[in-house]
Amino acid sequence: MSKVHLTLACGDYEIVRALMDGSVKPDGIDLTVLTDMTSDIRHWRMIRNREFDVAELSMSSYLLAKFMAQLSSPSRFFSIAGSATASSLSIATREFRSPQT
């Protein structure tokens, strides 16, 4: 069975380093982690162009984009609380459809 390729754009946080260095590999996913851009660039690229499959967004960027109808359905949104830093990581994903076989 072939793996699904996903691109994750997020900040360079300790919580995602295991995914970045490959010590943790999600089953069935060929994951590319991008951490080489500032948050404003990442937010812009996800909201305007949906360049990533999964991207960290600030709540304010997400809500403003929803309000301005730039980030419309079927985008999904969820938040992950980082226990080590007591900060929260908000993530938006674009629609993904598996290839037809």
Number of C-alpha atoms within 10 A of each C-alpha: 4 7 11 13 11 15 17 21 26 23 21 15 13 12 14 14 15 12 16 19 10 12 8 11 13 10 9 11 13 14 18 16 22 16 17 11 13 11 16 11 10 22 23 15 15 22 24 11 11 20 16 21 18 23 26 23 26 17 16 9 15 21 13 14 17 15 11 10 11 14 22 13 10 10 15 13 16 10 13 10 11 13 9 8 10 8 10 13 18 17 20 26 20 20 12 12 6 6 6 4 3
